Amino acid sequence: MISVINFVELDNRVIRATYRNLMVRAKVVLVEKASGDPLPDPVTTITSPMPVGSLRIRLSDQVRPGTYFLMALNGHGEHIARSADFDIP
């Protein structure tokens, strides 16, 4: 089963994304491309029993401008999906 996370848009510091084949307790983190490090906040946990859905992730003021991507981790913390890169102005 191939898991997918797709960045849709960034509007007013809210990221909208869709996902497929992410199970309950999977986590979606924001990763700074330059360093490759996931940010400690925001972290979104999948709570829906449906493996297909959408996310709205509000960015805190601490998230600086730059290039980022979303990364999905399974319940064991293993990388299972990555979005395309996007810029936060």
N, CA and C of each residue as an Amber inpcrd file, in Angstrom:
protein
   267
   0.8520000  -1.1740000   0.0000000   0.0000000   0.0000000   0.0000000
   0.8980000   1.2380000   0.0000000   0.7460000   2.0650000  -0.9950000
   1.5640000   3.2660000  -1.1380000   0.8300000   4.4450000  -0.5160000
   1.4760000   5.0960000   0.4330000   0.9030000   6.2780000   1.0890000
   1.3170000   7.5260000   0.3260000   0.4100000   8.5050000   0.2790000
   0.6580000   9.7360000  -0.4760000   0.1650000  10.9160000   0.3470000
   0.9330000  12.0100000   0.3330000   0.4640000  13.2750000   0.8910000
   0.7440000  14.3580000  -0.1470000  -0.2710000  15.1570000  -0.4460000
  -0.1640000  16.1910000  -1.4730000  -0.4160000  17.5660000  -0.8820000
   0.5360000  18.4630000  -1.0780000   0.3410000  19.8670000  -0.7250000
  -0.6510000  20.4500000  -1.7260000  -1.6910000  21.1460000  -1.2320000
  -2.6880000  21.7510000  -2.1100000  -2.4730000  23.2490000  -2.2040000
  -2.4550000  23.9310000  -1.0350000  -2.2610000  25.3870000  -1.0610000
  -1.8530000  25.9020000   0.3090000  -1.3200000  27.1240000   0.2980000
  -1.0000000  27.8630000   1.5170000  -1.7310000  29.1900000   1.4130000
  -2.6110000  29.4670000   2.3710000  -3.3890000  30.6930000   2.3510000
  -3.5490000  31.1890000   3.7820000  -3.1310000  32.4130000   4.0530000
  -3.2270000  33.0050000   5.3940000  -2.5830000  32.1270000   6.4600000
  -1.4000000  31.5910000   6.1350000  -0.6180000  30.7540000   7.0500000
  -1.3490000  29.4730000   7.4490000  -2.2000000  28.9890000   6.5620000
  -2.8560000  27.6910000   6.7500000  -2.5220000  26.8340000   5.5390000
  -1.9240000  25.6700000   5.8030000  -1.5980000  24.7240000   4.7440000
  -2.7890000  23.7910000   4.5700000  -3.1530000  23.5750000   3.3200000
  -4.1850000  22.5860000   3.0230000  -3.5270000  21.4690000   2.2290000
  -3.7670000  20.2270000   2.6560000  -3.1660000  19.0670000   2.0110000
  -4.1750000  17.9260000   1.9760000  -3.9800000  17.0160000   1.0450000
  -4.7860000  15.8050000   0.9840000  -3.8680000  14.6110000   1.2010000
  -4.4510000  13.5020000   1.6380000  -3.6540000  12.2980000   1.8510000
  -4.4210000  11.0590000   1.4170000  -3.6710000  10.0030000   1.1480000
  -4.2420000   8.7180000   0.7940000  -3.4100000   7.6240000   1.4510000
  -4.0660000   6.6440000   2.0010000  -3.4380000   5.4880000   2.6420000
  -2.5990000   5.8530000   3.8690000  -3.0630000   6.8330000   4.6380000
  -2.4750000   7.1090000   5.9470000  -3.4430000   6.5680000   6.9910000
  -2.9280000   5.7870000   7.9000000  -3.7720000   5.1520000   8.8960000
  -3.8570000   5.9950000  10.1690000  -4.7860000   5.6060000  11.0310000
  -4.9550000   6.2800000  12.3190000  -3.6180000   6.2770000  13.0580000
  -3.2990000   7.3820000  13.7030000  -2.0790000   7.6230000  14.4840000
  -0.8700000   7.9830000  13.6180000  -1.0400000   8.0570000  12.2970000
   0.0570000   8.5670000  11.4680000   0.2060000  10.0590000  11.7810000
   1.4120000  10.5660000  11.6910000   1.6700000  11.9750000  11.9700000
   2.1760000  12.6590000  10.7050000   1.7790000  13.9210000  10.5440000
   2.2540000  14.7340000   9.4300000   3.0280000  15.8960000  10.0380000
   4.2890000  16.0260000   9.6300000   5.1520000  17.0790000  10.1680000
   5.6140000  17.9770000   9.0270000   5.9550000  19.1970000   9.3760000
   6.4970000  20.1750000   8.4400000   8.0180000  20.1020000   8.5370000
   8.6880000  19.9730000   7.3910000  10.1450000  19.8130000   7.3590000
  10.7550000  20.9560000   6.5600000  11.7650000  21.5970000   7.1480000
  12.5040000  22.6410000   6.4390000  13.4590000  21.9670000   5.4650000
  13.3320000  22.2910000   4.1920000  14.1250000  21.6100000   3.1680000
  15.6220000  21.8380000   3.3340000  16.0300000  23.0590000   3.6590000
  17.4600000  23.3850000   3.7460000  18.1910000  22.5250000   4.7750000
  17.5750000  22.3250000   5.9370000  18.2320000  21.5550000   6.9970000
  17.7960000  20.0940000   7.0140000  16.6080000  19.8200000   6.4900000
  16.0750000  18.4600000   6.5360000  15.4790000  18.0970000   7.8790000
  15.4040000  19.0820000   8.7680000  14.8880000  18.8270000  10.1110000
  13.3960000  19.0930000  10.2030000  12.6480000  18.1620000  10.8070000
  11.2260000  18.4350000  11.0360000  11.0610000  19.4850000  12.1230000
  10.0770000  20.3580000  11.9590000   9.8010000  21.3640000  12.9810000
   9.0190000  20.7200000  14.1190000   9.2710000  21.1470000  15.3520000
   8.5510000  20.5640000  16.4880000   7.0680000  20.9290000  16.4930000
   6.7130000  22.0130000  15.8160000   5.3250000  22.4500000  15.7620000
   5.1020000  23.0860000  14.3990000   4.1120000  22.7910000  13.6450000
   2.9620000  21.9520000  13.9680000   3.1990000  20.4750000  13.6470000
   2.5570000  19.6030000  14.4280000   2.4990000  18.1710000  14.1560000
   1.0230000  17.8110000  14.1400000   0.5770000  17.2030000  13.0630000
  -0.8280000  16.8240000  12.9240000  -0.9350000  15.3090000  12.9640000
  -1.8380000  14.7920000  13.7940000  -2.0540000  13.3570000  13.9060000
  -3.3510000  12.9750000  13.1970000  -3.2760000  11.9500000  12.3820000
  -4.4550000  11.4460000  11.6790000  -5.3420000  10.7230000  12.6910000
  -6.5900000  11.1520000  12.7900000  -7.5230000  10.5310000  13.7400000
  -8.6830000   9.8370000  13.0410000  -8.8440000  10.0620000  11.7520000
  -9.9470000   9.4650000  11.0030000  -9.6380000   8.0080000  10.6800000
 -10.6160000   7.1150000  10.8310000 -10.3970000   5.7150000  10.4450000
 -10.3630000   5.5270000   8.9270000 -10.7790000   6.5460000   8.1790000
 -10.7460000   6.4750000   6.7230000  -9.3170000   6.7480000   6.2420000
  -8.7900000   5.9350000   5.3210000  -7.4080000   6.1470000   4.8630000
  -7.2410000   7.2800000   3.8510000  -8.3360000   7.9870000   3.5200000
  -8.2850000   9.0930000   2.5600000  -8.9110000  10.3120000   3.2160000
  -8.2680000  11.4830000   3.0670000  -8.8470000  12.6840000   3.6570000
  -8.0470000  13.9200000   3.3390000  -8.3510000  14.9780000   4.0800000
  -7.6500000  16.2440000   3.8900000  -7.2730000  16.8210000   5.2430000
  -6.2820000  17.7010000   5.2210000  -5.7560000  18.3350000   6.4330000
  -5.7160000  19.8390000   6.2570000  -5.9000000  20.5300000   7.3590000
  -5.6540000  21.9740000   7.4330000  -4.6750000  22.1540000   8.5880000
  -3.5160000  22.7060000   8.2780000  -2.4590000  22.8710000   9.2710000
  -2.1650000  24.3560000   9.4180000  -2.4700000  24.9020000  10.5950000
  -2.2060000  26.3150000  10.8670000  -0.7590000  26.4700000  11.3090000
  -0.0590000  27.4170000  10.6680000   1.3440000  27.6690000  10.9890000
   1.4510000  28.7050000  12.1010000   2.3310000  28.4460000  13.0360000
   2.5830000  29.4240000  14.0920000   3.4650000  30.5290000  13.5420000
   3.5730000  31.6140000  14.2840000   4.4160000  32.7370000  13.8670000
   5.8990000  32.3740000  13.8990000   6.2510000  31.2660000  14.5520000
   7.6460000  30.8500000  14.6470000   8.1660000  30.2100000  13.3620000
   7.2550000  29.8280000  12.4550000   7.6770000  29.2390000  11.1860000
   8.1480000  30.3700000  10.2850000   9.4390000  30.3240000   9.9340000
  10.0490000  31.3940000   9.1460000   9.8720000  31.1600000   7.6440000
  10.0270000  32.2080000   6.8540000   9.9640000  32.0330000   5.3990000
  11.0270000  31.0480000   4.9190000  10.6840000  30.3000000   3.8890000
  11.6280000  29.3340000   3.3390000  10.9080000  28.2710000   2.5420000
  11.6660000  27.2470000   2.1510000  11.1190000  26.1210000   1.3980000
  10.9230000  24.9520000   2.3480000   9.7490000  24.3630000   2.2870000
   9.3670000  23.2870000   3.1930000   8.7020000  22.1610000   2.4120000
   8.4930000  21.0330000   3.0990000   7.6520000  19.9620000   2.5720000
   6.9840000  19.2710000   3.7570000   5.9210000  18.5510000   3.4740000
   5.2220000  17.7770000   4.4910000   5.7360000  16.3470000   4.4490000
   5.9150000  15.7480000   5.6250000   6.3540000  14.3680000   5.7000000
   5.3900000  13.6120000   6.6060000   4.9630000  12.4410000   6.1500000
   4.0650000  11.5980000   6.9350000   4.8800000  10.4810000   7.5780000
   4.5990000  10.2370000   8.8450000   5.2620000   9.1840000   9.6120000
   4.2020000   8.2150000  10.1170000   4.4870000   6.9240000  10.0730000
   3.5140000   5.9700000  10.5850000   3.5400000   5.9630000  12.1140000
   2.7420000   5.1060000  12.7180000   2.6510000   5.0550000  14.1760000
   3.9550000   4.6880000  14.8630000   4.9160000   4.1290000  14.1150000
   6.2250000   3.7570000  14.6680000   7.2800000   4.8270000  14.4110000
   6.8740000   5.9370000  13.7730000   7.8050000   7.0200000  13.4890000
   8.6100000   6.8490000  12.2190000   8.2280000   5.8700000  11.3770000
   8.9540000   5.6340000  10.1340000   8.3710000   6.4950000   9.0100000
   9.2340000   7.0120000   8.1670000   8.8220000   7.8530000   7.0310000
   8.0130000   7.0080000   6.0510000   6.7990000   7.4960000   5.6710000
   5.9830000   6.7440000   4.7200000   5.5510000   7.5710000   3.5060000
   5.6120000   8.8990000   3.5770000   5.2180000   9.7210000   2.4280000
   5.8130000  11.1150000   2.5670000   5.9480000  11.7860000   1.4050000
   6.5110000  13.1360000   1.3730000   5.7760000  13.9290000   0.3080000
   5.4910000  15.1930000   0.6130000   4.8400000  16.0610000  -0.3700000
   5.8810000  16.7260000  -1.2600000   5.4000000  17.4310000  -2.2490000
   6.2790000  18.2790000  -3.0630000   6.7300000  19.4690000  -2.2130000
   7.8220000  20.0850000  -2.6040000   8.3190000  21.2760000  -1.9130000
   7.3710000  22.4490000  -2.1730000   7.2870000  23.3450000  -1.1870000
   6.5150000  24.5790000  -1.3500000   7.1900000  25.6740000  -0.5340000
   6.9260000  26.9170000  -0.9130000   7.5500000  28.0640000  -0.2500000
   6.5700000  28.7450000   0.6850000   7.0800000  29.1260000   1.8360000
   6.3390000  29.9500000   2.7830000   6.9590000  31.3330000   2.7390000
   6.1830000  32.3370000   2.3170000   6.7440000  33.6980000   2.1820000
   6.9550000  34.3740000   3.5250000
